[in-house]
Amino acid sequence: MSAFAEPTLPAPYRIVARRQDTADVFTWTVEPLGEPAPTFLPGQFNMLYAYGIGEVPVSISSDPAGGPLLHTLRAVGSVTRPMAALQVGEVIGLRGPYGSAWPLAEAEGGDLVIVAGGLGLAPLRPAILGTLARRAQFGRLCVLYGTRGPAEVLFADQLAAWRARGDIEVRVTVDRATPDWTGEVGVVTRLIGRAGFDPARTTAFVCGPEIMMRFAGEALLQRGVPAARIHLSLERNMKCAVGYCGHCQLGPHFICRDGPVLAWSRLAGLLEVAEL
Amino acid sequence: MTLRELVESQRFCEGLAAGQCDGLAACATEKTFTPGDYLLRQHASADAFYLVLEGQVQIKLALPGQGIVTLETIGPDEAVGWSWFQPPYRCQFDARAVTPVRVLAFDAGMLRALMERDPAVGYAVLKTLVATLSERVQSCRLQVLDVYAPPGEPR
């Protein structure tokens, strides 16, 4: 694979399946045309390239233990919109995996709280699957998910299956309810006060829009989770993905190389920075 | 747990003397609601202040032409209603039980009178109320921001 031999050269991958998750979110299953896909750690991302259009960083949303390689994308920009129109059977470029991972080993032995907003559930899915594969190594496990409305709930079947296990607290809230929605309503940060975990022995993984992560981090701190055990996944202007170009620099960090997963304690004051 | 113990276990009783907790307990009753029951009705007299012990409550508002919208849900250890504190003491929203709900219900008139008589009790209750309001205002701001909207979409 290209990540080490030539870090900016994409390898060809074929789209072998496509699932429409919500109105503007879809998941690709991709397979390499050449060498086998490299292994990855939960939280890492790949650079996906639509030939002749452009390249974007996309978190890996599949099971780190193996199986099909999945990427979940939202059709919102000048690259991802054309990507949404690609058909099964077409070929894209892919390079990676890059970046830091969710520190699952650090979370072992204590409680783990996952706070996801919107599409932020996708990069956390591998971490949740990795945790469930070694469920006995963790204390209480809480998945707190917030999104815009009932139609935007991502991986709804998966969330229901996790809830049905009985050994994981799954809470889903929406900012804007429809009349038929019987679940919780309100921002995801409100769920942090309601979830059953012991703050002093908790590790938290947070992913979503930056403003949501900022308030979620503050709510976790207020509940008593230590700053060094709150981890966020950032995504700012990533371009080269290997720490060359500096587009994604946030203070002393290159998000692509030092992140995307960074501890809250390393981000003091940086989340208030609008743009550098 | 007796009613007195239940009241004393609430946050606003931290630091209050036993007699002051007795006063608060005298304003309180334990109530249950079944799914679909209303704890509060819009425009009705705000004669109670609730602390949820168990269950889930929806805060709802009727929007002309759009039906009834759920604005937020309230869970255990959270307060329902603050119109009881401010004239004209009329509820602004509906509060409806989604699940079986158990609450501590404080008689609004008795509680206001106690808070006037004993400022230490009044301050303790207000601290809880302000913390609740602060949290709700922050949540509303985030909801208004519509953080999950597609980039470029009007908010």
Chai-1 contact restraints between the chains, C-beta under 6 A:
chainA,res_idxA,chainB,res_idxB,connection_type,confidence,min_distance_angstrom,max_distance_angstrom,comment,restraint_id
A,V76,B,P150,contact,1.0,0.0,6.0,A-B,restraint_1
A,V76,B,P151,contact,1.0,0.0,6.0,A-B,restraint_2
A,G118,B,Y148,contact,1.0,0.0,6.0,A-B,restraint_3
A,T147,B,Y148,contact,1.0,0.0,6.0,A-B,restraint_4
A,R148,B,Y148,contact,1.0,0.0,6.0,A-B,restraint_5
A,D175,B,Q143,contact,1.0,0.0,6.0,A-B,restraint_6
A,A177,B,T70,contact,1.0,0.0,6.0,A-B,restraint_7
A,P179,B,G67,contact,1.0,0.0,6.0,A-B,restraint_8
A,E184,B,T73,contact,1.0,0.0,6.0,A-B,restraint_9
A,V185,B,T70,contact,1.0,0.0,6.0,A-B,restraint_10
A,V185,B,E72,contact,1.0,0.0,6.0,A-B,restraint_11
A,V185,B,T73,contact,1.0,0.0,6.0,A-B,restraint_12
A,G186,B,E72,contact,1.0,0.0,6.0,A-B,restraint_13
A,G186,B,S139,contact,1.0,0.0,6.0,A-B,restraint_14
A,V187,B,S139,contact,1.0,0.0,6.0,A-B,restraint_15
A,V187,B,L142,contact,1.0,0.0,6.0,A-B,restraint_16
A,V187,B,Q143,contact,1.0,0.0,6.0,A-B,restraint_17
A,R190,B,S139,contact,1.0,0.0,6.0,A-B,restraint_18
A,R194,B,G75,contact,1.0,0.0,6.0,A-B,restraint_19
A,P209,B,V147,contact,1.0,0.0,6.0,A-B,restraint_20
A,I211,B,V147,contact,1.0,0.0,6.0,A-B,restraint_21
A,M212,B,V147,contact,1.0,0.0,6.0,A-B,restraint_22
